[in-house]
Amino acid sequence: MAGRDITEGRRTRSIAVDVGVVASTAIWQNTDISYDVAIGGMPFIYAINDERQYVRQTAPFRKEQFDNQTEPGEQSLTGWWIRSQSSFHDGTGIKFYDPALIPGDSTYQFADSKGINIWTEGQATLLRNTTATHYTTGDLQTSGRPFQAVRSIKWSNTDGVLVWDEYDVDKIAADGTLTHFVDYNAGTDYPVYAICDDGVNTYWITRILDSGVPKTVMYKKALTADSSTSPTEMWKDSSIIVDRAVMEYVKERIVIAINNKVFEIAVNATSLPTAVYTHPDQDIYYTSVTASGPAIYVSGYSGIQSSIIKFTLNTSGVMPTLTTAITAAEMPVGEKIYKIYYYLGYMLIGTSKGLRVSVVSDQDGSINYGPLLIENGQPCYDFAARDKFVWCATGVDGEPGVIRVNLGNEIDTLVFAYANDLYVAGPEGYVTTGCAFAGETDQLVFATNAITRGSVTYKQLTDNVATLTTASAHNLEVGDIIWVGQVDATFDGEYTVTDVPSDTTVSYAKTAANVALTAVSPAGIIREAGTINIEAESELITTGYLTTGFIRYNTLEPKNFKRLLGRGEFEFGSITLETVDKDGTEYDVITYDSSVEPVEVTTSSPAGAQEYIAYKFILYRDGTDNTKGPIFQGYQAKATIATPRQRVIQFPVFCYDIETDRYNAQVGYEGRSLDRILQLEDIEEEGDVVTWQDLTTGESRQVVIEQISFTRATPPDKRFSGYGGVITMLIRTV
């Protein structure tokens, strides 16, 4: 006799009731039949006995793997996830330290540092300290360009720098000794508009009134001279009145840009020659001059447009007279060029946005520049170079200082390793305007601008303390060095703030008897002085830090960061290890010094599982010998995966055409067993997530079916009949 069709079910109930509704979201609710377990809405009766056991265990969560990372031991077979770093010489610039995702071979990068020398492979140490040896009084020009410039010079047997500061030019030796070189008076003289030297003489451009006629004048003076030596007048000319200028000694000549004209001038010139190029825009600001093998370059900007023009020398070595500019490079709109500097086949371009590095063709001098390498909120105004390194006057984390670039380590195309370098702690609001090495030494010198704080309206003297009534005295504090100018000869000069300033008055230490209550007309100015900072010969900075990129093991899964070990030599000074969470909160872990060995420690903060954290290492100078400090050589961190563990559950169930529950309630029809097996196999094949219910305990979990095994067997007793057997199910929770 033919069996019933699968869609018919029994005469008294539908197939949905007999077989169960199978779906990823379906659940089963017992009614007249007491089932033990259900999966995907399909109910079964357990077939558990001593031979067919219910087994429940943790799913394997580790896989066998081998170590193929750049850093040995990064893949652990013992349960720990390890991340280590044994050098930092690829510089700053990463957010996450996932070596597999860092371009090229730059696996020695980190996130941030300050006061740390990372350029010796395999170690990080404290940088040398700096000392403020002289104060600057010039603020930035109205164009945004600095007045201050610092040049490496050597006179007689003295190594030092030539410092231009608006109206003054000084020589400062490597030991800080100051020699006045050019002293012009603010309010009566014109400033120095541009200056350069050829290693023997210094040349500068200023303006004079010659019998009431304004003229541009060029002077020169031997570097061995001082302010008591009168300069030699090379030429003066009334055909062009300098308003802005830039000059440089290149290829045995001086190239000067005055206003919108470019001149080529010999070091022994006695008159102003014809301009080799005149820019059609009267408002062009020329900013810098440099030279490569085949060409001389001049940078400038007009409004928000900025470019570099080049002059390729003719066969006689002379700059040709140009009627139109040969443009070597143009910046994106809004990015102004302030400094160009040629070194080791590259041109460094300092802009209002930061620093770019360009390749210069040795055939025609063409320029191909790269992306912005450094962007830290301050323009890049100047460069200094030694060996494979270039230092950039662009500030350090909002404070005066320089950033060092390694031209010998190209991370990506025209992207080089860089890191923060020397800086002055504390003063904010200043701009780093220039940098140079003190003669032939390795001591770097960098300058900052003064900051205009107000205008003087009255002056008076009480008990040898001078008080100026100003338009504004905000942001000044007791002890600040300020400069007062354009008042009169008896009052102009540098002062120290003696009392807490009010909104309208500032008091200064001043020993003088001739300062009466006097109105000042026109109003003078008050500027908070900038500084000339010289790198120490051997003294180290008191403290510095290095922060790693966030460590996440190249996965977004949460981890338990539990162990940390620092390596190095800590006989002198100390090092503190910290963890840093995703919000930047820092947690102290341990401090190593001569009494505490570098041991592996537990990191309990931040508490709980984290997607990623970073590590910060703070180095401190030795308390006895200020020339010594710790040597940090690397770290190793350990974590475990924090993903919730999965369970593997194996259990047997009966699958017969006719079945009877524990209360003798019967269910089924001919062919029911095969229907259920086929539906289970469909679920298994699709790999869908379904609901598993243990109806005997009330437990319910989302699972996937890993394996179904059906064993056909004779019904065990009269409670079961027809085709069927035992299904062994292997499921995994998700």
Protein Blocks (a to p, Z undefined) as FASTA:
>chain_A
ZZddfklopmkbcfklmnopadfkbccddfkbccfbdeehiacddfbdfklccddddddf
bdcdddfbfbghkaccehpacdddfbfkloghifbdcfklpghjllkbcfbdehiafkbg
hiacdddddddfbdcfbdcdfkopafbdcddddehjbccddddehjaccdddfkopacdf
bdcdehjaccdfbdcdehlaccddddddeehiacdddddddfkbcfklccddfbdcfkbc
cfbdcdddeehiacddehjaccdddfkbcbdcddfbdcfblkbccfbdcddfkbccdddd
ehjaccdddddddfkopacddfbdcdfbdcdehiacfbdcdeehiacdddfklccddddd
fklopacddddfbdghiacfbdcdehjbccddebjehiacdddddfklcfbghiacdddd
dddehiahiacfbdcdehjbfbdcdddddddfbdcfbdcdeehiacdddfbfghiaehia
cddehkbfklgccdddfbdcdfkbccdddddfkbccdddddddddddddddddddfklcc
fbdcddddddehhpabdcddfbdcdeddfkggcdddddddfkopacdfbdcdfklccddd
ddfbdedjdfbdcddddddddfklmmbccddfbdcdddddfbdcdddddddddddfbdcd
fkopacddehklmmmmmmmmmmmmnopacddddfknopacddddfbdcddddddfblkbg
cjddddddddddZZ
